[in-house]
Amino acid sequence: MDLEDAIRSHGGKAGQLDALADVEGVAEFIPPYVVKRRGEPFTSVQQRIERLRPPYLVRPSNPDDHFGLEGILPTFPEEGPGDEELSCELSTANDVRIAIGRMERLCDQRIRRYEELYGPTSRETHALVMERNPSQAHLVALRHPHAPRTLYFEISSGEGLGRWTAPFRYDEESGQATCRGQRMSLQAMGYLLDHLFPAALGGRSAGLLETHLKLIGRVERSGRIAPGWAHGYELGFDAPALFQVRPFMRYAPPAFGLDLSGIDPCRRTGFCFGQTEGTDLAWMGSWTVGDRSLQDFLRQRAGLLPAGVEGYFTQLDRGDMSAIYHSFLPETTLRSMRALAPPYDGAILHHNLQRIVKQRVTLMDLERIRGGPCGVRIVSNGAQGALLYPGERTPITRI
């Protein structure tokens, strides 16, 4: 099915899967699903839903979530702890019917808030009912728009305080993975994942990584999803499955070169998204959360950000990046930013940050920095970047 027609009919998430449903080597990784269109009687799809194997997932599929709405619309029952109405198991068609009603109400509320910040968007949110994949580990992947042979991955398992994550990047040209600054082969990365998630992965990680790289390659070669764009993916890892693929940013080669040979290595990075010839940052310090509630800790510091700055740079010795950017800085503040510097490679894989970076915000990781003067700047061409101290020459070389 043509992608535009599919999105018009079934929304972004379901339309993407419709468009890939006949692609060899991809279709078999798409879990069985049924789409209930907004306003359509539940009885018209009930028999098809009952033919799916429980338990079920109910995912929102909106025509505008193909290019936007990242992290806005909830999945049932996957939203996570703290939201009781989303946490029930969906085992019967009646459970699905109730979940669809709740999902539609919650989506309407969130879209109204989204429209206050970003302007009008579609309110026609359909329900994508899927068989729930048995994977114990979840994989998100992102193709780099400025360095297209680079993929970013984060594998996670568990919930709440028991949740483990492993962010790493993979260079297709060299066949090397990089995790926490350490370069290794894909096979060695697999051994590391087996050690982190022994119950879920059982020594299969290297082969699973190869499977997912091949699946991503087939999706991209099909040309069905936004050719010329770098894509983001959501996948089941240990029971390989494709849940979602969406455009992230257009491919854009660096507009200028950077000679970083004179910059201290601890102020250089290869983790960048977006391009800037120099953006001022506010220095927010290095904090240790300890055993205090992260949400309370961040709320206490909500007034620290100086008014009118273009970006800020912070370190947190412990904490969840998604919570930092969702709870600490209001969306209106984030929209005014031109640069952010989170402290680890996996940050870009969070939906909230992807939504912000797509609005021409430069993002870069400077994990090893633990202090510095006021008035710092960052420079980035998308492939590499650096933190510059006051008075330091901008190391730009024209291409």
C-alpha positions as a Python dict, from the first residue, in 0.01 Angstrom:
ca = {
    (1, 'M'): (0, 0, 0),
    (2, 'D'): (119, 354, -76),
    (3, 'L'): (248, 518, 243),
    (4, 'E'): (54, 843, 209),
    (5, 'D'): (-273, 659, 148),
    (6, 'A'): (-203, 425, 439),
    (7, 'I'): (-131, 713, 678),
    (8, 'R'): (-444, 898, 566),
    (9, 'S'): (-651, 588, 628),
    (10, 'H'): (-491, 437, 939),
    (11, 'G'): (-260, 702, 1090),
    (12, 'G'): (118, 708, 1112),
    (13, 'K'): (208, 400, 1320),
    (14, 'A'): (-34, 168, 1143),
    (15, 'G'): (27, 327, 801),
    (16, 'Q'): (401, 258, 827),
    (17, 'L'): (332, -110, 894),
    (18, 'D'): (75, -124, 612),
    (19, 'A'): (338, 13, 371),
    (20, 'L'): (593, -252, 476),
    (21, 'A'): (351, -545, 495),
    (22, 'D'): (460, -695, 161),
    (23, 'V'): (835, -625, 182),
    (24, 'E'): (1031, -950, 175),
    (25, 'G'): (1239, -998, 487),
    (26, 'V'): (1039, -734, 678),
    (27, 'A'): (677, -852, 677),
    (28, 'E'): (752, -1157, 892),
    (29, 'F'): (883, -931, 1171),
    (30, 'I'): (562, -724, 1195),
    (31, 'P'): (332, -857, 1472),
    (32, 'P'): (-26, -935, 1360),
    (33, 'Y'): (-249, -631, 1407),
    (34, 'V'): (-594, -485, 1348),
    (35, 'V'): (-677, -115, 1304),
    (36, 'K'): (-996, 30, 1451),
    (37, 'R'): (-1055, 368, 1294),
    (38, 'R'): (-1174, 655, 1514),
    (39, 'G'): (-1554, 655, 1519),
    (40, 'E'): (-1582, 304, 1377),
    (41, 'P'): (-1803, 71, 1590),
    (42, 'F'): (-1598, -174, 1794),
    (43, 'T'): (-1827, -457, 1680),
    (44, 'S'): (-1702, -409, 1322),
    (45, 'V'): (-1349, -520, 1421),
    (46, 'Q'): (-1420, -739, 1724),
    (47, 'Q'): (-1403, -1071, 1538),
    (48, 'R'): (-1072, -981, 1376),
    (49, 'I'): (-931, -877, 1716),
    (50, 'E'): (-1046, -1206, 1868),
    (51, 'R'): (-846, -1392, 1601),
    (52, 'L'): (-528, -1226, 1732),
    (53, 'R'): (-336, -1404, 2007),
    (54, 'P'): (-362, -1234, 2352),
    (55, 'P'): (-228, -1049, 2539),
    (56, 'Y'): (-278, -737, 2331),
    (57, 'L'): (-129, -391, 2292),
    (58, 'V'): (-338, -89, 2197),
    (59, 'R'): (-128, 181, 2030),
    (60, 'P'): (-248, 523, 1910),
    (61, 'S'): (-204, 587, 1537),
    (62, 'N'): (-251, 948, 1432),
    (63, 'P'): (-191, 1085, 1078),
    (64, 'D'): (48, 1343, 1226),
    (65, 'D'): (256, 1098, 1434),
    (66, 'H'): (455, 993, 1126),
    (67, 'F'): (658, 1315, 1133),
    (68, 'G'): (576, 1440, 1483),
    (69, 'L'): (401, 1387, 1818),
    (70, 'E'): (701, 1188, 1951),
    (71, 'G'): (643, 1080, 2310),
    (72, 'I'): (299, 1244, 2328),
    (73, 'L'): (43, 967, 2272),
    (74, 'P'): (22, 669, 2514),
    (75, 'T'): (33, 296, 2447),
    (76, 'F'): (-181, 60, 2656),
    (77, 'P'): (-65, -105, 2880),
    (78, 'E'): (296, 8, 2822),
    (79, 'E'): (297, 362, 2962),
    (80, 'G'): (481, 248, 3273),
    (81, 'P'): (452, 283, 3652),
    (82, 'G'): (254, 566, 3805),
    (83, 'D'): (-41, 561, 3565),
    (84, 'E'): (-283, 300, 3694),
    (85, 'E'): (-536, 338, 3415),
    (86, 'L'): (-274, 227, 3163),
    (87, 'S'): (-122, -65, 3352),
    (88, 'C'): (-384, -340, 3323),
    (89, 'E'): (-321, -653, 3116),
    (90, 'L'): (-530, -672, 2798),
    (91, 'S'): (-640, -1035, 2767),
    (92, 'T'): (-986, -1017, 2608),
    (93, 'A'): (-1162, -822, 2335),
    (94, 'N'): (-1360, -642, 2606),
    (95, 'D'): (-1032, -532, 2771),
    (96, 'V'): (-929, -392, 2432),
    (97, 'R'): (-1261, -209, 2392),
    (98, 'I'): (-1221, -41, 2733),
    (99, 'A'): (-855, 43, 2663),
    (100, 'I'): (-944, 205, 2328),
    (101, 'G'): (-1197, 432, 2501),
    (102, 'R'): (-943, 537, 2763),
    (103, 'M'): (-673, 585, 2502),
    (104, 'E'): (-895, 811, 2290),
    (105, 'R'): (-981, 1032, 2590),
    (106, 'L'): (-618, 1059, 2700),
    (107, 'C'): (-496, 1127, 2346),
    (108, 'D'): (-751, 1406, 2308),
    (109, 'Q'): (-624, 1568, 2630),
    (110, 'R'): (-259, 1544, 2529),
    (111, 'I'): (-321, 1668, 2176),
    (112, 'R'): (-501, 1977, 2311),
    (113, 'R'): (-195, 2054, 2524),
    (114, 'Y'): (36, 1986, 2228),
    (115, 'E'): (-166, 2227, 2011),
    (116, 'E'): (-122, 2502, 2270),
    (117, 'L'): (255, 2475, 2218),
    (118, 'Y'): (291, 2379, 1850),
    (119, 'G'): (-33, 2468, 1673),
    (120, 'P'): (-307, 2260, 1510),
    (121, 'T'): (-261, 1888, 1455),
    (122, 'S'): (-490, 1600, 1366),
    (123, 'R'): (-722, 1472, 1637),
    (124, 'E'): (-818, 1162, 1439),
    (125, 'T'): (-633, 908, 1653),
    (126, 'H'): (-705, 550, 1546),
    (127, 'A'): (-640, 237, 1754),
    (128, 'L'): (-369, -7, 1643),
    (129, 'V'): (-440, -337, 1823),
    (130, 'M'): (-141, -573, 1811),
    (131, 'E'): (-40, -906, 1952),
    (132, 'R'): (194, -829, 2238),
    (133, 'N'): (547, -935, 2148),
    (134, 'P'): (708, -1167, 2410),
    (135, 'S'): (1046, -988, 2405),
    (136, 'Q'): (1194, -925, 2748),
    (137, 'A'): (1434, -668, 2602),
    (138, 'H'): (1332, -366, 2394),
    (139, 'L'): (1549, -212, 2121),
    (140, 'V'): (1538, 142, 1986),
    (141, 'A'): (1761, 242, 1696),
    (142, 'L'): (1834, 567, 1515),
    (143, 'R'): (2023, 635, 1193),
    (144, 'H'): (2248, 944, 1219),
    (145, 'P'): (2136, 1215, 972),
    (146, 'H'): (2483, 1372, 940),
    (147, 'A'): (2690, 1051, 953),
    (148, 'P'): (2465, 801, 773),
    (149, 'R'): (2691, 498, 828),
    (150, 'T'): (2635, 537, 1204),
    (151, 'L'): (2347, 383, 1400),
    (152, 'Y'): (2262, 451, 1763),
    (153, 'F'): (2106, 175, 1973),
    (154, 'E'): (1964, 138, 2320),
    (155, 'I'): (1861, -199, 2458),
    (156, 'S'): (1656, -197, 2776),
    (157, 'S'): (1491, -453, 3000),
    (158, 'G'): (1286, -436, 3318),
    (159, 'E'): (1085, -160, 3481),
    (160, 'G'): (1142, 116, 3737),
    (161, 'L'): (1444, 68, 3965),
    (162, 'G'): (1503, -275, 3812),
    (163, 'R'): (1537, -134, 3460),
    (164, 'W'): (1868, -185, 3277),
    (165, 'T'): (1975, 3, 2966),
    (166, 'A'): (2270, -39, 2732),
    (167, 'P'): (2321, 249, 2487),
    (168, 'F'): (2585, 210, 2216),
    (169, 'R'): (2660, 318, 1861),
    (170, 'Y'): (2762, 111, 1564),
    (171, 'D'): (2976, 218, 1268),
    (172, 'E'): (2883, 16, 959),
    (173, 'E'): (3203, 108, 778),
    (174, 'S'): (3440, -31, 1041),
    (175, 'G'): (3200, -290, 1187),
    (176, 'Q'): (3284, -157, 1534),
    (177, 'A'): (3049, -80, 1822),
    (178, 'T'): (3124, 187, 2085),
    (179, 'C'): (2977, 158, 2434),
    (180, 'R'): (3071, 405, 2710),
    (181, 'G'): (3374, 516, 2513),
    (182, 'Q'): (3505, 161, 2451),
    (183, 'R'): (3533, 36, 2091),
    (184, 'M'): (3467, -332, 2027),
    (185, 'S'): (3350, -576, 1763),
    (186, 'L'): (2981, -652, 1723),
    (187, 'Q'): (3055, -999, 1861),
    (188, 'A'): (3210, -846, 2175),
    (189, 'M'): (2912, -611, 2210),
    (190, 'G'): (2693, -921, 2202),
    (191, 'Y'): (2895, -1081, 2483),
    (192, 'L'): (2851, -764, 2688),
    (193, 'L'): (2474, -764, 2636),
    (194, 'D'): (2457, -1134, 2729),
    (195, 'H'): (2629, -1045, 3056),
    (196, 'L'): (2391, -754, 3125),
    (197, 'F'): (2070, -944, 3040),
    (198, 'P'): (2148, -1315, 3093),
    (199, 'A'): (1789, -1421, 3167),
    (200, 'A'): (1644, -1249, 2861),
    (201, 'L'): (1914, -1308, 2603),
    (202, 'G'): (2073, -1640, 2693),
    (203, 'G'): (2391, -1596, 2491),
    (204, 'R'): (2211, -1497, 2168),
    (205, 'S'): (2290, -1124, 2154),
    (206, 'A'): (2552, -1121, 1876),
    (207, 'G'): (2319, -1309, 1642),
    (208, 'L'): (2025, -1088, 1741),
    (209, 'L'): (2224, -774, 1663),
    (210, 'E'): (2302, -911, 1317),
    (211, 'T'): (1932, -991, 1264),
    (212, 'H'): (1826, -638, 1353),
    (213, 'L'): (2093, -476, 1137),
    (214, 'K'): (1971, -680, 840),
    (215, 'L'): (1608, -589, 916),
    (216, 'I'): (1689, -217, 930),
    (217, 'G'): (1880, -247, 603),
    (218, 'R'): (1581, -411, 431),
    (219, 'V'): (1344, -139, 553),
    (220, 'E'): (1577, 132, 420),
    (221, 'R'): (1641, -38, 86),
    (222, 'S'): (1267, -81, 30),
    (223, 'G'): (1232, 299, -5),
    (224, 'R'): (880, 273, 140),
    (225, 'I'): (936, 507, 439),
    (226, 'A'): (1047, 865, 361),
    (227, 'P'): (1349, 817, 129),
    (228, 'G'): (1622, 1073, 199),
    (229, 'W'): (1549, 1074, 573),
    (230, 'A'): (1728, 909, 864),
    (231, 'H'): (1484, 685, 1049),
    (232, 'G'): (1413, 587, 1408),
    (233, 'Y'): (1302, 233, 1494),
    (234, 'E'): (1128, 55, 1781),
    (235, 'L'): (1182, -321, 1791),
    (236, 'G'): (1146, -627, 2009),
    (237, 'F'): (1502, -750, 2065),
    (238, 'D'): (1510, -1111, 2190),
    (239, 'A'): (1191, -1202, 1999),
    (240, 'P'): (1272, -990, 1692),
    (241, 'A'): (981, -770, 1587),
    (242, 'L'): (930, -434, 1416),
    (243, 'F'): (686, -211, 1603),
    (244, 'Q'): (751, 125, 1443),
    (245, 'V'): (973, 311, 1196),
    (246, 'R'): (945, 686, 1153),
    (247, 'P'): (1143, 964, 983),
    (248, 'F'): (1379, 1149, 1218),
    (249, 'M'): (1574, 1410, 1017),
    (250, 'R'): (1670, 1459, 652),
    (251, 'Y'): (2018, 1342, 559),
    (252, 'A'): (2242, 1650, 562),
    (253, 'P'): (2621, 1629, 520),
    (254, 'P'): (2829, 1864, 734),
    (255, 'A'): (2815, 2220, 595),
    (256, 'F'): (3163, 2299, 725),
    (257, 'G'): (3469, 2120, 859),
    (258, 'L'): (3617, 2137, 1209),
    (259, 'D'): (3984, 2122, 1304),
    (260, 'L'): (3966, 2005, 1665),
    (261, 'S'): (4333, 1910, 1698),
    (262, 'G'): (4395, 2204, 1934),
    (263, 'I'): (4099, 2123, 2161),
    (264, 'D'): (4146, 1911, 2472),
    (265, 'P'): (4010, 1562, 2395),
    (266, 'C'): (3776, 1580, 2695),
    (267, 'R'): (3601, 1875, 2526),
    (268, 'R'): (3560, 1701, 2188),
    (269, 'T'): (3287, 1460, 2089),
    (270, 'G'): (3167, 1254, 1796),
    (271, 'F'): (2813, 1246, 1936),
    (272, 'C'): (2630, 1540, 1773),
    (273, 'F'): (2296, 1609, 1613),
    (274, 'G'): (2242, 1942, 1439),
    (275, 'Q'): (2491, 2203, 1316),
    (276, 'T'): (2598, 2532, 1473),
    (277, 'E'): (2901, 2755, 1419),
    (278, 'G'): (2877, 2865, 1781),
    (279, 'T'): (2596, 2868, 2040),
    (280, 'D'): (2631, 3010, 2391),
    (281, 'L'): (2546, 2775, 2678),
    (282, 'A'): (2449, 2837, 3036),
    (283, 'W'): (2654, 2626, 3276),
    (284, 'M'): (2431, 2432, 3513),
    (285, 'G'): (2688, 2248, 3718),
    (286, 'S'): (2745, 1886, 3815),
    (287, 'W'): (2489, 1735, 4053),
    (288, 'T'): (2464, 1415, 4249),
    (289, 'V'): (2111, 1295, 4312),
    (290, 'G'): (2189, 1034, 4575),
    (291, 'D'): (1879, 868, 4718),
    (292, 'R'): (1648, 1169, 4679),
    (293, 'S'): (1358, 1163, 4440),
    (294, 'L'): (1479, 1276, 4098),
    (295, 'Q'): (1153, 1457, 4027),
    (296, 'D'): (1168, 1652, 4357),
    (297, 'F'): (1537, 1722, 4305),
    (298, 'L'): (1476, 1873, 3963),
    (299, 'R'): (1170, 2070, 4068),
    (300, 'Q'): (1374, 2240, 4343),
    (301, 'R'): (1612, 2367, 4072),
    (302, 'A'): (1349, 2476, 3822),
    (303, 'G'): (1447, 2840, 3863),
    (304, 'L'): (1817, 2790, 3793),
    (305, 'L'): (1803, 2846, 3418),
    (306, 'P'): (1887, 3208, 3332),
    (307, 'A'): (1631, 3384, 3115),
    (308, 'G'): (1712, 3436, 2748),
    (309, 'V'): (1999, 3187, 2709),
    (310, 'E'): (2013, 2985, 2388),
    (311, 'G'): (2116, 2657, 2544),
    (312, 'Y'): (2247, 2492, 2853),
    (313, 'F'): (2496, 2228, 2950),
    (314, 'T'): (2456, 2005, 3253),
    (315, 'Q'): (2574, 1685, 3413),
    (316, 'L'): (2381, 1455, 3642),
    (317, 'D'): (2583, 1185, 3811),
    (318, 'R'): (2276, 967, 3837),
    (319, 'G'): (1932, 992, 3681),
    (320, 'D'): (1705, 922, 3386),
    (321, 'M'): (1755, 1160, 3093),
    (322, 'S'): (1394, 1132, 2988),
    (323, 'A'): (1283, 1253, 3330),
    (324, 'I'): (1531, 1541, 3322),
    (325, 'Y'): (1407, 1684, 2994),
    (326, 'H'): (1042, 1606, 3058),
    (327, 'S'): (1019, 1731, 3418),
    (328, 'F'): (1301, 1977, 3477),
    (329, 'L'): (1266, 2212, 3183),
    (330, 'P'): (920, 2308, 3058),
    (331, 'E'): (842, 2240, 2691),
    (332, 'T'): (816, 2614, 2623),
    (333, 'T'): (1173, 2661, 2747),
    (334, 'L'): (1302, 2367, 2546),
    (335, 'R'): (1141, 2507, 2231),
    (336, 'S'): (1344, 2827, 2270),
    (337, 'M'): (1672, 2636, 2300),
    (338, 'R'): (1930, 2616, 2026),
    (339, 'A'): (2156, 2364, 2199),
    (340, 'L'): (2146, 2094, 2466),
    (341, 'A'): (2427, 1881, 2607),
    (342, 'P'): (2306, 1562, 2774),
    (343, 'P'): (2554, 1329, 2943),
    (344, 'Y'): (2526, 999, 2755),
    (345, 'D'): (2487, 849, 2409),
    (346, 'G'): (2144, 699, 2469),
    (347, 'A'): (1978, 1034, 2536),
    (348, 'I'): (1892, 1098, 2171),
    (349, 'L'): (1685, 779, 2166),
    (350, 'H'): (1424, 926, 2402),
    (351, 'H'): (1116, 1054, 2222),
    (352, 'N'): (1114, 1390, 2403),
    (353, 'L'): (1465, 1474, 2287),
    (354, 'Q'): (1398, 1362, 1931),
    (355, 'R'): (1099, 1596, 1915),
    (356, 'I'): (1317, 1885, 2038),
    (357, 'V'): (1619, 1813, 1816),
    (358, 'K'): (1396, 1805, 1506),
    (359, 'Q'): (1322, 2173, 1575),
    (360, 'R'): (1678, 2273, 1482),
    (361, 'V'): (1822, 2226, 1830),
    (362, 'T'): (2184, 2110, 1835),
    (363, 'L'): (2243, 1815, 2066),
    (364, 'M'): (2583, 1685, 2169),
    (365, 'D'): (2730, 1462, 2437),
    (366, 'L'): (3024, 1582, 2647),
    (367, 'E'): (3018, 1307, 2906),
    (368, 'R'): (3366, 1357, 3046),
    (369, 'I'): (3333, 1728, 3129),
    (370, 'R'): (3278, 1785, 3501),
    (371, 'G'): (3311, 2161, 3536),
    (372, 'G'): (3403, 2476, 3350),
    (373, 'P'): (3380, 2854, 3330),
    (374, 'C'): (3077, 3065, 3245),
    (375, 'G'): (3028, 3180, 2887),
    (376, 'V'): (3110, 2851, 2717),
    (377, 'R'): (3000, 2779, 2359),
    (378, 'I'): (2954, 2467, 2152),
    (379, 'V'): (3039, 2423, 1787),
    (380, 'S'): (2910, 2127, 1585),
    (381, 'N'): (2892, 2022, 1221),
    (382, 'G'): (2675, 1723, 1303),
    (383, 'A'): (2960, 1472, 1273),
    (384, 'Q'): (3186, 1615, 1543),
    (385, 'G'): (3176, 1899, 1791),
    (386, 'A'): (3350, 2065, 2083),
    (387, 'L'): (3299, 2281, 2389),
    (388, 'L'): (3481, 2615, 2356),
    (389, 'Y'): (3594, 2827, 2648),
    (390, 'P'): (3562, 3211, 2648),
    (391, 'G'): (3797, 3373, 2396),
    (392, 'E'): (3882, 3045, 2228),
    (393, 'R'): (3893, 3054, 1846),
    (394, 'T'): (3613, 2875, 1661),
    (395, 'P'): (3797, 2595, 1474),
    (396, 'I'): (3592, 2603, 1154),
    (397, 'T'): (3738, 2500, 818),
    (398, 'R'): (3527, 2553, 506),
    (399, 'I'): (3445, 2251, 292),
}
